[in-house]
């Protein structure tokens, strides 16, 4: 029986090492499972990643939208050079 390539074995080991276990209450687990079903996600990790992505998006919108409503669109009169 032939052995699989060395890089395949290494990849499998790396994947196993990246896995972690987190402790959550039973009610949190039930909520995550319900969200997983409602979102049609494949795993609870996918649900958690969605929430993390949403949080990052909200932070970016807050930071980069700080002048929203206070900045006027650029006009030709705003140009600082003489084009005559």
C-alpha positions in Angstrom: 0.0 0.0 0.0 1.4 3.4 -1.1 1.7 6.2 1.5 0.1 9.6 0.7 2.3 12.5 -0.2 4.1 14.1 2.7 2.4 17.5 2.1 -1.0 15.9 2.4 -0.2 14.4 5.8 1.3 17.8 7.0 -1.9 19.6 5.9 -4.1 17.2 7.9 -2.0 17.7 11.0 -2.1 21.5 10.6 -5.9 21.4 10.4 -6.2 19.4 13.5 -4.0 21.7 15.4 -6.0 24.8 14.4 -9.2 23.4 16.0 -10.2 24.7 19.4 -13.0 24.1 21.9 -14.8 26.9 23.5 -17.1 26.6 26.5 -20.6 28.1 26.2 -23.7 27.6 28.3 -26.4 25.2 27.2 -28.8 28.1 26.3 -26.1 29.8 24.2 -25.5 26.5 22.3 -29.3 26.2 21.7 -29.5 29.8 20.4 -26.5 29.1 18.1 -28.1 25.9 16.8 -31.4 27.7 16.1 -29.5 30.5 14.3 -27.6 27.9 12.3 -30.9 26.3 11.2 -32.5 29.7 10.4 -29.5 30.9 8.4 -29.1 27.5 6.7 -25.5 27.6 7.8 -23.4 24.4 7.6 -21.9 24.8 11.1 -22.0 26.9 14.3 -18.6 28.2 13.3 -20.2 29.7 10.1 -22.7 31.5 12.3 -20.0 32.9 14.6 -18.0 34.0 11.6 -21.0 35.8 10.2 -21.4 37.7 13.5 -17.7 38.6 13.5 -17.9 39.9 9.9 -21.0 42.0 10.8 -19.3 43.5 13.8 -16.2 44.5 11.7 -18.5 45.9 9.0 -20.3 48.1 11.6 -17.0 49.4 13.0 -15.9 50.3 9.5 -19.1 52.1 8.7 -18.9 54.0 12.0 -15.3 55.1 11.3 -15.5 55.8 7.6 -19.0 57.4 7.8 -18.0 60.0 10.4 -18.4 62.9 8.0 -21.6 61.6 6.4 -24.1 64.4 5.9 -21.4 67.1 6.6 -19.3 66.9 3.4 -20.6 68.5 0.2 -20.0 66.9 -3.2 -17.0 68.3 -5.1 -17.7 71.1 -7.6 -15.6 72.8 -10.3 -15.5 75.9 -8.1 -13.7 73.9 -5.5 -10.8 73.3 -7.9 -7.7 75.2 -6.7 -6.0 75.8 -10.1 -6.4 78.4 -12.7 -7.7 76.9 -16.0 -8.1 80.2 -18.0 
